[in-house]
């Protein structure tokens, strides 16, 4: 029988999927996971399905090898190795969001104008976001998906100590110290990308400095708490 902590975390994962769907950060694709609250060598992730359909009963327990802890024959995401390798590489990571949000895909294609924090709600983006180029690891004939541990490890290496990593032609992955933080970052990364690409059509962008981004991030806990409560009530209404 699962504990209250596991049940609560599964509920948060379901809620995260619905919030991200509402904000068009997820659609029929994408996924959200969380590190197991009692087993740091495991994580929770839904079986392979559209985010809007996920329920608590669809969430499975995985090991850091990316495989289900118990093989019940359930279909699993091809890109579960995004999650397993990030949890393995970053002990501080407690939640992961992988998204194909369109503006983030767009900014990941243009090297001359990298994504950076341009508004005060996005200090976590800093002065630049790392870009994962799958060709550097697997050549120029892949389907761009992270379908094995080696590619997941390469993605984790590209992320480094950042909060977001862009994936050229694919999307992005966000991490956080909680499900709410990872969701906040995923939503506002896409918002920041829209603002940045829109402003670029008007003239020269004035991005935040590193000091400004760091100062903005000092209020992140309050921003996350406020938005999570609002988004929770919005999707549950």
Kinemage of the C-alpha trace (Angstrom):
@kinemage 1
@onewidth
@group {chain A} dominant
@subgroup {mainchain}
@vectorlist {calphas} color= white
{ca unk a 1} P 0.000 0.000 0.000
{ca unk a 2} L 1.441 3.373 -0.986
{ca unk a 3} L 2.135 6.053 1.601
{ca unk a 4} L 0.393 9.402 1.913
{ca unk a 5} L 3.534 11.104 0.575
{ca unk a 6} L 3.510 9.018 -2.606
{ca unk a 7} L -0.231 9.541 -3.084
{ca unk a 8} L 0.161 13.308 -2.656
{ca unk a 9} L 3.029 13.418 -5.147
{ca unk a 10} L 1.044 11.467 -7.721
{ca unk a 11} L -1.774 13.957 -7.305
{ca unk a 12} L 0.682 16.808 -7.917
{ca unk a 13} L 1.957 15.129 -11.101
{ca unk a 14} L -1.596 14.805 -12.419
{ca unk a 15} L -2.278 18.437 -11.573
{ca unk a 16} L 0.973 19.481 -13.262
{ca unk a 17} L -0.039 17.741 -16.481
{ca unk a 18} L -3.380 19.558 -16.499
{ca unk a 19} L -1.838 22.949 -15.707
{ca unk a 20} L 0.738 22.598 -18.476
{ca unk a 21} L -1.977 21.515 -20.897
{ca unk a 22} L -4.020 24.594 -19.969
{ca unk a 23} L -1.035 26.830 -20.739
{ca unk a 24} L -0.334 25.016 -24.023
{ca unk a 25} L 3.098 23.985 -22.790
{ca unk a 26} L 1.991 20.375 -23.249
{ca unk a 27} L -0.489 19.053 -25.800
{ca unk a 28} L -0.778 15.425 -26.876
{ca unk a 29} L 2.960 15.153 -26.203
{ca unk a 30} L 5.265 15.871 -23.276
{ca unk a 31} L 5.580 14.485 -19.778
{ca unk a 32} L 6.106 15.361 -16.112
{ca unk a 33} L 7.920 13.332 -13.476
{ca unk a 34} L 8.941 13.642 -9.831
{ca unk a 35} L 11.602 11.962 -7.756
{ca unk a 36} L 10.141 9.346 -5.421
{ca unk a 37} L 9.642 10.930 -1.967
{ca unk a 38} L 10.978 7.861 -0.132
{ca unk a 39} L 13.337 6.319 -2.677
{ca unk a 40} L 15.704 8.904 -4.231
{ca unk a 41} L 16.901 6.185 -6.616
{ca unk a 42} L 13.453 6.090 -8.221
{ca unk a 43} L 11.035 8.488 -9.881
{ca unk a 44} L 7.345 8.648 -10.723
{ca unk a 45} L 6.151 9.099 -14.320
{ca unk a 46} L 2.919 8.286 -16.107
{ca unk a 47} L 2.711 5.452 -18.595
{ca unk a 48} L 2.762 6.449 -22.268
{ca unk a 49} L -0.335 8.570 -22.840
{ca unk a 50} L -1.507 12.110 -23.581
{ca unk a 51} L -0.896 14.477 -20.624
{ca unk a 52} L -4.532 15.526 -20.372
{ca unk a 53} L -5.608 11.939 -19.748
{ca unk a 54} L -3.202 11.150 -16.895
{ca unk a 55} L -4.709 10.016 -13.577
{ca unk a 56} L -3.042 8.881 -10.360
{ca unk a 57} L -3.571 5.265 -11.392
{ca unk a 58} L -1.527 5.786 -14.548
{ca unk a 59} L 1.653 6.805 -12.727
{ca unk a 60} L 4.411 4.212 -12.562
{ca unk a 61} L 7.533 3.793 -10.451
{ca unk a 62} L 10.840 3.843 -12.391
{ca unk a 63} L 14.462 3.177 -11.496
{ca unk a 64} L 17.328 5.453 -12.498
{ca unk a 65} L 18.047 3.076 -15.373
{ca unk a 66} L 14.828 4.370 -16.942
{ca unk a 67} L 12.996 1.081 -16.585
{ca unk a 68} L 9.828 0.386 -14.568
{ca unk a 69} L 10.532 -0.875 -11.055
{ca unk a 70} L 7.871 -3.517 -11.680
{ca unk a 71} L 7.255 -4.718 -15.215
{ca unk a 72} L 3.499 -4.884 -15.562
{ca unk a 73} L 3.543 -4.626 -19.335
{ca unk a 74} L 2.388 -1.012 -19.350
{ca unk a 75} L 3.507 1.110 -22.337
{ca unk a 76} L 6.220 3.598 -21.344
{ca unk a 77} L 7.491 6.809 -22.890
{ca unk a 78} L 10.356 6.383 -25.352
{ca unk a 79} L 11.972 9.445 -23.767
{ca unk a 80} L 11.842 8.309 -20.145
{ca unk a 81} L 15.649 8.502 -20.228
{ca unk a 82} L 15.375 12.299 -20.130
{ca unk a 83} L 14.073 11.888 -16.602
{ca unk a 84} L 16.227 9.017 -15.390
{ca unk a 85} L 19.518 10.577 -16.443
{ca unk a 86} L 18.675 14.014 -15.057
{ca unk a 87} L 17.793 12.527 -11.669
{ca unk a 88} L 20.996 10.517 -11.774
{ca unk a 89} L 23.172 13.511 -12.673
{ca unk a 90} L 21.511 16.107 -10.430
{ca unk a 91} L 20.655 14.987 -6.858
{ca unk a 92} L 19.016 18.382 -6.306
{ca unk a 93} L 16.420 17.774 -9.015
{ca unk a 94} L 13.042 16.741 -7.640
{ca unk a 95} L 10.872 17.217 -10.742
{ca unk a 96} L 11.272 17.278 -14.530
{ca unk a 97} L 9.068 18.648 -17.319
{ca unk a 98} L 9.683 17.853 -20.979
{ca unk a 99} L 7.780 19.984 -23.496
{ca unk a 100} L 7.479 20.743 -27.210
{ca unk a 101} L 6.136 24.282 -26.639
{ca unk a 102} L 6.362 25.986 -30.059
{ca unk a 103} L 8.110 29.240 -29.151
{ca unk a 104} L 10.755 27.332 -27.246
{ca unk a 105} L 11.315 25.129 -30.278
{ca unk a 106} L 11.715 28.287 -32.369
{ca unk a 107} L 14.306 29.954 -30.116
{ca unk a 108} L 16.259 26.700 -29.997
{ca unk a 109} L 16.781 26.944 -33.748
{ca unk a 110} L 18.430 30.388 -33.781
{ca unk a 111} L 21.950 30.519 -32.397
{ca unk a 112} L 22.405 34.267 -33.006
{ca unk a 113} L 19.738 35.300 -30.492
{ca unk a 114} L 19.882 32.870 -27.552
{ca unk a 115} L 17.090 32.601 -25.011
{ca unk a 116} L 17.783 34.647 -21.891
{ca unk a 117} L 15.816 36.277 -19.095
{ca unk a 118} L 14.026 39.364 -20.397
{ca unk a 119} L 11.308 39.770 -17.750
{ca unk a 120} L 11.372 39.748 -13.951
{ca unk a 121} L 9.407 36.490 -13.598
{ca unk a 122} L 12.104 34.540 -15.427
{ca unk a 123} L 15.290 35.081 -13.477
{ca unk a 124} L 15.890 31.314 -13.603
{ca unk a 125} L 16.841 31.706 -17.278
{ca unk a 126} L 19.825 33.880 -16.394
{ca unk a 127} L 21.891 35.349 -19.218
{ca unk a 128} L 21.575 32.331 -21.487
{ca unk a 129} L 20.072 28.866 -21.697
{ca unk a 130} L 22.154 25.827 -22.716
{ca unk a 131} L 21.293 24.111 -25.988
{ca unk a 132} L 21.469 20.356 -26.497
{ca unk a 133} L 22.530 19.456 -30.028
{ca unk a 134} L 21.841 15.772 -30.559
{ca unk a 135} L 24.091 15.713 -33.631
{ca unk a 136} L 27.104 16.193 -31.368
{ca unk a 137} L 26.331 12.856 -29.700
{ca unk a 138} L 24.532 10.736 -32.285
{ca unk a 139} L 25.135 12.265 -35.701
{ca unk a 140} L 22.736 13.839 -38.175
{ca unk a 141} L 20.351 10.940 -38.843
{ca unk a 142} L 18.414 10.583 -35.551
{ca unk a 143} L 14.730 11.309 -34.962
{ca unk a 144} L 15.848 13.901 -32.338
{ca unk a 145} L 14.308 11.874 -29.493
{ca unk a 146} L 16.122 10.884 -26.282
{ca unk a 147} L 15.557 7.146 -26.553
{ca unk a 148} L 18.447 5.662 -24.579
{ca unk a 149} L 20.635 6.256 -21.538
{ca unk a 150} L 23.587 7.610 -23.517
{ca unk a 151} L 21.477 10.352 -25.075
{ca unk a 152} L 19.891 11.110 -21.705
{ca unk a 153} L 23.337 11.446 -20.139
{ca unk a 154} L 24.423 13.786 -22.932
{ca unk a 155} L 21.326 15.907 -22.350
{ca unk a 156} L 22.076 16.049 -18.612
{ca unk a 157} L 25.626 17.119 -19.411
{ca unk a 158} L 24.298 19.940 -21.600
{ca unk a 159} L 21.945 21.080 -18.845
{ca unk a 160} L 24.821 21.331 -16.382
{ca unk a 161} L 23.694 23.344 -13.368
{ca unk a 162} L 21.034 25.292 -15.300
{ca unk a 163} L 17.253 25.145 -14.806
{ca unk a 164} L 16.299 24.755 -18.479
{ca unk a 165} L 17.909 23.103 -21.478
{ca unk a 166} L 16.759 23.715 -25.057
{ca unk a 167} L 16.733 20.788 -27.466
{ca unk a 168} L 17.268 21.827 -31.078
{ca unk a 169} L 14.278 21.033 -33.264
{ca unk a 170} L 12.573 19.233 -30.406
{ca unk a 171} L 11.618 21.412 -27.436
{ca unk a 172} L 13.020 21.839 -23.963
{ca unk a 173} L 13.343 20.260 -20.551
{ca unk a 174} L 12.904 22.079 -17.241
{ca unk a 175} L 13.905 20.903 -13.787
{ca unk a 176} L 13.021 22.074 -10.307
{ca unk a 177} L 13.285 21.431 -6.565
{ca unk a 178} L 9.558 20.565 -6.607
{ca unk a 179} L 6.811 19.784 -9.100
{ca unk a 180} L 5.441 23.306 -8.659
{ca unk a 181} L 8.846 24.863 -9.427
{ca unk a 182} L 9.357 22.774 -12.553
{ca unk a 183} L 5.868 23.659 -13.795
{ca unk a 184} L 6.409 27.358 -13.088
{ca unk a 185} L 9.686 27.324 -14.997
{ca unk a 186} L 8.163 25.473 -17.942
{ca unk a 187} L 5.241 27.900 -18.207
{ca unk a 188} L 7.300 31.046 -17.821
{ca unk a 189} L 10.102 29.864 -20.087
{ca unk a 190} L 7.555 29.692 -22.909
{ca unk a 191} L 6.143 33.106 -21.915
{ca unk a 192} L 9.655 34.582 -21.841
{ca unk a 193} L 10.341 33.099 -25.280
{ca unk a 194} L 7.180 34.717 -26.678
{ca unk a 195} L 8.114 38.092 -25.199
{ca unk a 196} L 11.676 37.848 -26.485
{ca unk a 197} L 10.717 36.845 -30.024
{ca unk a 198} L 8.028 39.535 -30.139
{ca unk a 199} L 10.374 42.246 -28.858
{ca unk a 200} L 13.024 41.246 -31.394
{ca unk a 201} L 10.660 42.377 -34.148
{ca unk a 202} L 10.476 45.849 -32.585
{ca unk a 203} L 14.182 46.489 -32.140
{ca unk a 204} L 17.211 45.650 -30.038
{ca unk a 205} L 16.418 43.563 -26.970
{ca unk a 206} L 17.627 44.707 -23.543
{ca unk a 207} L 17.952 41.467 -21.539
{ca unk a 208} L 18.351 41.210 -17.800
{ca unk a 209} L 21.858 41.246 -16.384
{ca unk a 210} L 23.128 38.328 -14.335
{ca unk a 211} L 22.705 40.399 -11.161
{ca unk a 212} L 19.122 41.294 -12.113
{ca unk a 213} L 18.296 37.664 -12.913
{ca unk a 214} L 19.766 36.505 -9.602
{ca unk a 215} L 17.853 39.169 -7.679
{ca unk a 216} L 14.610 38.227 -9.438
{ca unk a 217} L 15.158 34.568 -8.625
{ca unk a 218} L 15.386 35.393 -4.920
{ca unk a 219} L 11.603 35.890 -4.957
{ca unk a 220} L 10.959 32.661 -6.902
{ca unk a 221} L 9.451 30.728 -3.989
{ca unk a 222} L 6.753 33.366 -3.545
{ca unk a 223} L 6.062 33.485 -7.283
{ca unk a 224} L 5.790 29.716 -7.511
{ca unk a 225} L 3.502 29.465 -4.479
{ca unk a 226} L 1.132 32.153 -5.779
{ca unk a 227} L 0.890 30.762 -9.284
{ca unk a 228} L 0.586 27.101 -8.244
{ca unk a 229} L -2.390 27.933 -6.015
{ca unk a 230} L -4.051 29.935 -8.800
{ca unk a 231} L -3.384 27.355 -11.504
{ca unk a 232} L -4.568 24.515 -9.271
{ca unk a 233} L -7.923 26.210 -8.698
{ca unk a 234} L -8.154 27.178 -12.370
{ca unk a 235} L -7.865 23.639 -13.730
{ca unk a 236} L -9.917 22.077 -10.946
{ca unk a 237} L -12.827 24.500 -11.332
